[in-house]
Amino acid sequence: TDEVITTVDIGNVWKNLDSTKPVAFTAEVNPNNSACSGKVEIVEEAWEKSTYGESTPITDVIKSTDTPRNPIAGGEYWYSIVLRAKEGYVFSDNVTFICEGKTYTAQTANTSVSENLYCVGIFAACHSKRRGRRYRNKRC
């Protein structure tokens, strides 16, 4: 019988989005939280640029699995992460997802390969040094 994971704790998320530099993906599973340490692996991280009020709200996605690139200056991005339970573990239907000390809602997705956990949370705004404007993180 697989052990059920009820809490996932992620930290060290790179939030300093800068249009002059490629996005860095640095997240890690909290090694100090025994509820998830050694039980979960990060499959993919992404920053998704949102444009509210349009029929297609996501206008740019920068993924850790793609070629590194810069975010769009002035863009508002949401962080998302896909996690996979390691062999011998499964995610609970009601996972407590902690990212940078804040609790968010997580969704499980059963696939033919494994059970994944998909989470969206942190907000960051991209600034551009070239334009002389700086956009502050609103919710990180």
SEROBA-552137 format. One line per 3 residues: number of its first residue (from 1); their letters; for each residue x negated, y negated, z of N, C-alpha, C. Coordinates in nm, 2 decimals, always signed. Layout:
<sites>
NUM	a	X,Y,Z,X,Y,Z,X,Y,Z ~ ...;
</sites>
This chain:
<sites>
1	tde	-0.08,+0.12,+0.00,+0.00,+0.00,+0.00,-0.09,-0.12,+0.00 ~ -0.05,-0.22,-0.09,-0.13,-0.35,-0.10,-0.10,-0.44,+0.02 ~ -0.20,-0.51,+0.07,-0.19,-0.61,+0.17,-0.12,-0.74,+0.11;
4	vit	-0.03,-0.79,+0.18,+0.05,-0.91,+0.13,-0.02,-1.04,+0.18 ~ -0.05,-1.13,+0.08,-0.11,-1.26,+0.11,+0.00,-1.36,+0.13 ~ +0.01,-1.42,+0.25,+0.11,-1.52,+0.28,+0.06,-1.66,+0.28;
7	tvd	-0.07,-1.68,+0.28,-0.13,-1.81,+0.29,-0.25,-1.82,+0.19 ~ -0.26,-1.92,+0.12,-0.38,-1.95,+0.03,-0.43,-2.09,+0.06 ~ -0.56,-2.10,+0.09,-0.62,-2.23,+0.13,-0.73,-2.26,+0.03;
10	ign	-0.71,-2.37,-0.05,-0.81,-2.41,-0.15,-0.87,-2.54,-0.11 ~ -1.00,-2.56,-0.13,-1.06,-2.69,-0.10,-1.17,-2.72,-0.20 ~ -1.24,-2.83,-0.18,-1.34,-2.88,-0.26,-1.30,-2.91,-0.41;
13	vwk	-1.18,-2.96,-0.42,-1.12,-2.99,-0.55,-1.18,-3.13,-0.59 ~ -1.24,-3.13,-0.71,-1.30,-3.25,-0.76,-1.19,-3.35,-0.81 ~ -1.18,-3.47,-0.75,-1.07,-3.56,-0.78,-1.12,-3.69,-0.83;
16	nld	-1.25,-3.70,-0.86,-1.30,-3.83,-0.91,-1.30,-3.83,-1.06 ~ -1.18,-3.85,-1.12,-1.17,-3.85,-1.26,-1.22,-3.98,-1.32 ~ -1.31,-3.97,-1.42,-1.37,-4.08,-1.48,-1.38,-4.06,-1.63;
19	stk	-1.33,-4.16,-1.70,-1.32,-4.14,-1.85,-1.46,-4.14,-1.92 ~ -1.56,-4.17,-1.84,-1.70,-4.17,-1.90,-1.77,-4.04,-1.87 ~ -1.70,-3.94,-1.80,-1.77,-3.82,-1.76,-1.67,-3.70,-1.78;
22	pva	-1.73,-3.58,-1.81,-1.64,-3.46,-1.82,-1.59,-3.43,-1.68 ~ -1.47,-3.37,-1.68,-1.41,-3.33,-1.55,-1.49,-3.21,-1.49 ~ -1.52,-3.22,-1.37,-1.59,-3.11,-1.30,-1.49,-3.03,-1.22;
25	fta	-1.50,-2.90,-1.23,-1.41,-2.80,-1.16,-1.49,-2.73,-1.05 ~ -1.46,-2.77,-0.93,-1.54,-2.72,-0.81,-1.46,-2.65,-0.70 ~ -1.33,-2.63,-0.73,-1.25,-2.57,-0.62,-1.30,-2.43,-0.57;
28	evn	-1.27,-2.40,-0.45,-1.30,-2.27,-0.40,-1.20,-2.23,-0.29 ~ -1.19,-2.10,-0.27,-1.10,-2.05,-0.17,-1.17,-2.08,-0.03 ~ -1.10,-2.13,+0.06,-1.16,-2.16,+0.19,-1.22,-2.03,+0.26;
31	pnn	-1.35,-2.03,+0.27,-1.41,-1.91,+0.33,-1.38,-1.90,+0.48 ~ -1.33,-2.00,+0.55,-1.30,-2.00,+0.69,-1.16,-1.96,+0.72 ~ -1.08,-1.94,+0.62,-0.94,-1.90,+0.65,-0.93,-1.75,+0.62;
34	sac	-0.92,-1.67,+0.72,-0.92,-1.53,+0.71,-0.79,-1.48,+0.64 ~ -0.69,-1.56,+0.63,-0.56,-1.52,+0.56,-0.58,-1.50,+0.41 ~ -0.69,-1.57,+0.35,-0.71,-1.56,+0.21,-0.85,-1.53,+0.17;
37	sgk	-0.95,-1.55,+0.25,-1.09,-1.54,+0.22,-1.11,-1.40,+0.17 ~ -1.17,-1.38,+0.06,-1.21,-1.25,+0.00,-1.09,-1.18,-0.06 ~ -0.97,-1.24,-0.06,-0.85,-1.17,-0.12,-0.80,-1.23,-0.25;
40	vei	-0.86,-1.35,-0.28,-0.80,-1.43,-0.39,-0.92,-1.48,-0.48 ~ -0.90,-1.48,-0.61,-0.99,-1.54,-0.70,-0.93,-1.65,-0.78 ~ -1.01,-1.75,-0.82,-0.96,-1.86,-0.90,-0.97,-1.82,-1.05;
43	vee	-0.86,-1.82,-1.12,-0.85,-1.78,-1.26,-0.88,-1.91,-1.34 ~ -0.81,-2.02,-1.31,-0.82,-2.14,-1.39,-0.78,-2.26,-1.31 ~ -0.85,-2.37,-1.33,-0.81,-2.50,-1.27,-0.77,-2.59,-1.39;
46	awe	-0.69,-2.69,-1.37,-0.65,-2.78,-1.48,-0.61,-2.92,-1.42 ~ -0.63,-3.02,-1.50,-0.58,-3.15,-1.47,-0.48,-3.18,-1.59 ~ -0.36,-3.21,-1.56,-0.25,-3.23,-1.66,-0.21,-3.38,-1.66;
49	kst	-0.23,-3.45,-1.77,-0.19,-3.59,-1.78,-0.04,-3.59,-1.81 ~ +0.03,-3.67,-1.73,+0.17,-3.69,-1.74,+0.21,-3.82,-1.79 ~ +0.32,-3.82,-1.87,+0.38,-3.94,-1.93,+0.53,-3.93,-1.89;
52	yge	+0.57,-4.00,-1.79,+0.71,-3.98,-1.75,+0.81,-4.05,-1.84 ~ +0.92,-3.99,-1.85,+1.03,-4.04,-1.94,+1.03,-4.00,-2.08 ~ +0.93,-3.92,-2.12,+0.92,-3.87,-2.26,+0.97,-3.73,-2.26;
55	stp	+1.01,-3.69,-2.38,+1.06,-3.55,-2.40,+0.95,-3.45,-2.37 ~ +0.83,-3.48,-2.40,+0.72,-3.39,-2.37,+0.63,-3.46,-2.26 ~ +0.66,-3.43,-2.13,+0.59,-3.50,-2.03,+0.44,-3.48,-2.01;
58	itd	+0.39,-3.36,-2.05,+0.24,-3.34,-2.04,+0.18,-3.37,-2.17 ~ +0.09,-3.47,-2.17,+0.03,-3.52,-2.30,-0.12,-3.48,-2.31 ~ -0.18,-3.43,-2.21,-0.32,-3.39,-2.21,-0.35,-3.29,-2.10;
61	vik	-0.41,-3.18,-2.13,-0.45,-3.08,-2.03,-0.59,-3.05,-2.04 ~ -0.67,-3.06,-1.94,-0.81,-3.03,-1.93,-0.82,-2.91,-1.84 ~ -0.87,-2.80,-1.90,-0.88,-2.67,-1.82,-1.02,-2.63,-1.80;
64	std	-1.04,-2.57,-1.69,-1.17,-2.52,-1.65,-1.22,-2.41,-1.75 ~ -1.13,-2.35,-1.82,-1.16,-2.24,-1.91,-1.19,-2.29,-2.05 ~ -1.18,-2.42,-2.07,-1.21,-2.48,-2.20,-1.34,-2.56,-2.20;
67	tpr	-1.38,-2.61,-2.31,-1.50,-2.69,-2.32,-1.49,-2.81,-2.24 ~ -1.59,-2.85,-2.15,-1.58,-2.96,-2.07,-1.55,-3.09,-2.15 ~ -1.46,-3.18,-2.10,-1.44,-3.31,-2.17,-1.39,-3.41,-2.07;
70	npi	-1.39,-3.53,-2.12,-1.35,-3.65,-2.04,-1.20,-3.67,-2.03 ~ -1.15,-3.71,-1.92,-1.00,-3.75,-1.91,-0.98,-3.88,-1.99 ~ -0.86,-3.91,-2.02,-0.82,-4.03,-2.09,-0.82,-4.15,-1.99;
73	agg	-0.88,-4.26,-2.02,-0.88,-4.38,-1.93,-0.74,-4.43,-1.90 ~ -0.71,-4.45,-1.78,-0.58,-4.50,-1.73,-0.48,-4.40,-1.72 ~ -0.51,-4.27,-1.75,-0.42,-4.16,-1.73,-0.39,-4.12,-1.59;
76	eyw	-0.27,-4.07,-1.57,-0.23,-4.02,-1.44,-0.23,-3.87,-1.45 ~ -0.31,-3.80,-1.37,-0.32,-3.66,-1.39,-0.28,-3.58,-1.26 ~ -0.22,-3.46,-1.28,-0.18,-3.37,-1.17,-0.27,-3.25,-1.18;
79	ysi	-0.32,-3.20,-1.07,-0.40,-3.09,-1.06,-0.32,-2.96,-1.05 ~ -0.36,-2.86,-1.12,-0.29,-2.73,-1.11,-0.40,-2.62,-1.10 ~ -0.36,-2.51,-1.04,-0.46,-2.40,-1.03,-0.38,-2.27,-1.04;
82	vlr	-0.45,-2.17,-1.11,-0.39,-2.03,-1.12,-0.49,-1.94,-1.04 ~ -0.43,-1.87,-0.95,-0.51,-1.77,-0.86,-0.46,-1.63,-0.89 ~ -0.55,-1.54,-0.87,-0.52,-1.40,-0.88,-0.55,-1.33,-0.75;
85	ake	-0.46,-1.24,-0.71,-0.49,-1.16,-0.59,-0.59,-1.05,-0.64 ~ -0.69,-1.03,-0.55,-0.79,-0.92,-0.58,-0.73,-0.79,-0.56 ~ -0.80,-0.68,-0.61,-0.74,-0.55,-0.60,-0.72,-0.51,-0.46;
88	gyv	-0.60,-0.46,-0.43,-0.56,-0.42,-0.30,-0.47,-0.52,-0.23 ~ -0.45,-0.64,-0.30,-0.37,-0.75,-0.24,-0.26,-0.79,-0.34 ~ -0.15,-0.84,-0.28,-0.05,-0.91,-0.36,+0.00,-1.03,-0.29;
91	fsd	+0.05,-1.12,-0.37,+0.11,-1.25,-0.31,+0.25,-1.22,-0.26 ~ +0.28,-1.28,-0.14,+0.42,-1.28,-0.09,+0.50,-1.37,-0.18 ~ +0.64,-1.34,-0.18,+0.73,-1.43,-0.26,+0.73,-1.57,-0.20;
94	nvt	+0.69,-1.59,-0.08,+0.69,-1.72,-0.02,+0.55,-1.75,+0.04 ~ +0.46,-1.79,-0.05,+0.33,-1.82,-0.01,+0.31,-1.96,+0.04 ~ +0.24,-1.98,+0.15,+0.21,-2.11,+0.19,+0.08,-2.15,+0.12;
97	fic	+0.08,-2.25,+0.04,-0.03,-2.29,-0.04,-0.09,-2.42,+0.02 ~ -0.21,-2.42,+0.06,-0.28,-2.53,+0.12,-0.39,-2.58,+0.03 ~ -0.39,-2.70,-0.01,-0.49,-2.76,-0.10,-0.54,-2.89,-0.04;
100	egk	-0.67,-2.89,+0.00,-0.73,-3.01,+0.06,-0.66,-3.05,+0.19 ~ -0.61,-2.95,+0.26,-0.54,-2.97,+0.39,-0.40,-3.00,+0.38 ~ -0.34,-3.02,+0.26,-0.20,-3.05,+0.25,-0.12,-2.92,+0.19;
103	tyt	+0.00,-2.90,+0.24,+0.08,-2.79,+0.20,+0.17,-2.82,+0.08 ~ +0.17,-2.73,-0.02,+0.24,-2.75,-0.15,+0.32,-2.63,-0.17 ~ +0.41,-2.64,-0.27,+0.50,-2.52,-0.32,+0.42,-2.44,-0.42;
106	aqt	+0.42,-2.31,-0.41,+0.36,-2.22,-0.50,+0.46,-2.13,-0.57 ~ +0.43,-2.09,-0.69,+0.52,-2.00,-0.77,+0.44,-1.88,-0.80 ~ +0.49,-1.76,-0.78,+0.43,-1.64,-0.82,+0.48,-1.60,-0.96;
109	ant	+0.39,-1.54,-1.04,+0.42,-1.49,-1.17,+0.37,-1.35,-1.19 ~ +0.46,-1.26,-1.21,+0.42,-1.12,-1.23,+0.38,-1.10,-1.38 ~ +0.26,-1.05,-1.40,+0.22,-1.03,-1.54,+0.19,-0.88,-1.55;
112	svs	+0.17,-0.84,-1.67,+0.14,-0.69,-1.69,+0.00,-0.66,-1.64 ~ -0.09,-0.76,-1.63,-0.23,-0.74,-1.59,-0.24,-0.74,-1.44 ~ -0.18,-0.85,-1.38,-0.19,-0.86,-1.23,-0.08,-0.96,-1.19;
115	enl	-0.08,-0.98,-1.06,+0.01,-1.08,-1.01,-0.06,-1.21,-0.99 ~ -0.02,-1.32,-1.04,-0.08,-1.45,-1.03,+0.00,-1.55,-0.95 ~ -0.07,-1.65,-0.90,+0.00,-1.75,-0.82,-0.04,-1.88,-0.89;
118	ycv	+0.06,-1.96,-0.92,+0.05,-2.09,-1.00,+0.09,-2.20,-0.90 ~ +0.00,-2.30,-0.89,+0.03,-2.41,-0.80,+0.00,-2.54,-0.86 ~ +0.08,-2.64,-0.84,+0.06,-2.78,-0.89,+0.07,-2.87,-0.77;
121	gif	-0.03,-2.96,-0.76,-0.02,-3.05,-0.64,-0.09,-3.18,-0.65 ~ -0.21,-3.19,-0.63,-0.28,-3.32,-0.62,-0.27,-3.41,-0.73 ~ -0.25,-3.54,-0.70,-0.24,-3.65,-0.80,-0.37,-3.73,-0.80;
124	aac	-0.42,-3.76,-0.92,-0.53,-3.86,-0.93,-0.52,-3.94,-1.05 ~ -0.57,-4.06,-1.05,-0.56,-4.15,-1.16,-0.71,-4.16,-1.21 ~ -0.72,-4.17,-1.35,-0.85,-4.18,-1.41,-0.89,-4.33,-1.42;
127	hsk	-1.01,-4.36,-1.40,-1.05,-4.50,-1.42,-1.16,-4.50,-1.53 ~ -1.18,-4.62,-1.58,-1.28,-4.64,-1.69,-1.37,-4.75,-1.65 ~ -1.50,-4.72,-1.64,-1.60,-4.83,-1.61,-1.61,-4.92,-1.73;
130	rrg	-1.59,-4.87,-1.85,-1.60,-4.95,-1.97,-1.50,-5.07,-1.98 ~ -1.39,-5.05,-1.92,-1.28,-5.15,-1.93,-1.28,-5.24,-1.81 ~ -1.36,-5.20,-1.71,-1.37,-5.29,-1.59,-1.25,-5.27,-1.50;
133	rry	-1.17,-5.18,-1.52,-1.05,-5.16,-1.44,-1.07,-5.03,-1.36 ~ -1.02,-5.03,-1.24,-1.02,-4.91,-1.16,-0.88,-4.87,-1.11 ~ -0.85,-4.75,-1.13,-0.72,-4.70,-1.08,-0.74,-4.62,-0.96;
136	rnk	-0.68,-4.65,-0.85,-0.70,-4.58,-0.72,-0.61,-4.45,-0.72 ~ -0.67,-4.35,-0.65,-0.59,-4.23,-0.62,-0.47,-4.26,-0.54 ~ -0.36,-4.22,-0.58,-0.24,-4.25,-0.50,-0.21,-4.15,-0.40;
139	rc	-0.23,-4.02,-0.43,-0.20,-3.91,-0.34,-0.29,-3.80,-0.35 ~ -0.40,-3.81,-0.27,-0.50,-3.70,-0.28,-0.53,-3.66,-0.14;
</sites>
